[in-house]
Amino acid sequence: MSLDVKQEVNDVGENEPPPINSPRFRKREAETSVVLLNNQTPVLGGLIQNKRARIRTGIPFLNRIPVLGYRFGSTEEKIEKTELLMLITPRWSARPSTRRVSRSRCAGARPRSSSPSSWLPKS
């Protein structure tokens, strides 16, 4: 069985500078082709994201004084790492009666989102 898989992640970024002030959207995507046997489960990954943020806390106004401000506040660096992983297990039905049932179950299914895994009916 041959599968063409496309992974896509959309994220809201920083706002555009004035006068636009609308958020920027970031899109990351990966495409691959996989050849599998019945009931094999590949793990597809690769969309890795690193976010780094600096958080300043302290006494308002006093922590912003040059040279002395560090005594009235602190700075923390936060690093967040995420990775999208997909596990897909295709199942092939050899019996024609089972294929008809599967088709009828999928015929009434509507996508709940744009991801292919959501196109299948809930079992």
C-alpha positions in Angstrom: 0.0 0.0 0.0 1.4 3.4 -1.0 0.5 6.5 0.9 1.2 10.2 0.1 1.2 12.1 3.4 1.3 15.9 3.9 1.7 17.4 7.3 0.9 21.0 7.9 1.1 23.2 11.0 -0.2 26.8 11.1 0.7 29.1 13.9 -0.1 32.7 14.8 3.1 34.8 15.2 3.9 38.4 16.2 1.8 41.3 15.0 2.8 43.3 12.0 4.1 46.8 12.8 1.7 49.8 12.7 -0.4 50.8 10.8 -1.3 47.2 9.9 -1.3 45.6 13.4 -2.6 42.3 12.1 -1.1 39.0 13.3 1.5 37.2 11.1 0.7 33.5 10.3 3.5 31.0 10.0 3.0 27.8 8.0 5.3 24.8 8.2 4.7 21.7 6.0 6.3 18.4 5.1 5.3 15.9 2.4 6.4 12.3 2.1 5.5 9.0 0.4 5.4 5.8 2.3 5.0 2.2 1.1 3.6 -0.1 3.8 2.3 -3.6 4.3 -1.0 -4.3 5.9 -1.1 -3.2 9.6 2.3 -1.7 9.6 2.6 1.6 11.6 5.2 4.2 10.5 6.0 7.1 12.7 6.2 10.3 10.7 7.8 13.4 12.2 10.1 16.2 11.4 8.0 19.4 12.0 10.0 20.6 15.0 9.6 24.1 16.5 11.6 25.9 19.1 10.2 28.9 20.8 12.3 31.1 23.0 10.8 33.9 25.3 12.3 36.2 27.8 10.1 37.1 30.8 10.9 40.1 32.9 9.4 40.4 36.3 10.0 42.9 39.1 9.0 46.2 40.7 7.4 48.4 38.0 9.6 51.3 36.8 12.4 50.4 39.2 13.4 47.3 37.3 14.0 49.4 34.2 16.6 51.8 35.7 19.9 51.4 33.8 22.6 49.7 35.9 20.5 49.4 39.1 17.4 47.8 37.6 18.7 44.2 38.0 18.4 44.6 41.8 14.6 45.2 41.5 13.7 42.5 39.1 14.7 39.3 37.3 14.7 37.9 33.8 13.8 34.4 33.0 14.4 32.6 29.7 11.7 30.1 28.6 12.4 27.6 25.9 9.6 25.5 24.5 10.2 22.7 22.0 7.4 20.9 20.1 7.3 18.2 17.4 4.4 16.9 15.4 4.4 13.1 15.2 1.9 11.1 13.1 1.3 7.3 13.5 -0.7 5.8 10.6 -1.9 2.2 10.5 -3.5 1.3 7.2 -5.7 -1.8 7.2 -6.7 -3.6 3.9 -9.8 -5.7 3.8 -9.7 -8.7 1.5 -13.3 -9.6 1.9 -15.7 -7.8 -0.5 -18.5 -7.7 2.1 -16.2 -5.9 4.6 -15.2 -3.3 1.9 -18.8 -2.5 1.3 -19.4 -1.9 5.0 -16.3 0.3 5.2 -17.4 2.3 2.2 -20.9 2.8 3.6 -19.5 4.0 6.9 -17.1 6.4 5.3 -19.7 7.7 2.8 -21.6 9.7 5.4 -18.5 10.9 7.1 -17.7 14.6 6.9 -14.4 16.1 7.8 -14.2 17.7 11.2 -11.0 19.5 10.3 -8.5 19.6 7.5 -6.4 16.7 8.8 -6.9 13.4 7.0 -7.2 11.5 10.2 -10.4 13.4 11.0 -12.1 12.2 7.7 -12.8 8.8 9.1 -15.9 8.2 11.2 -15.6 7.7 14.9 -15.8 4.0 15.9 
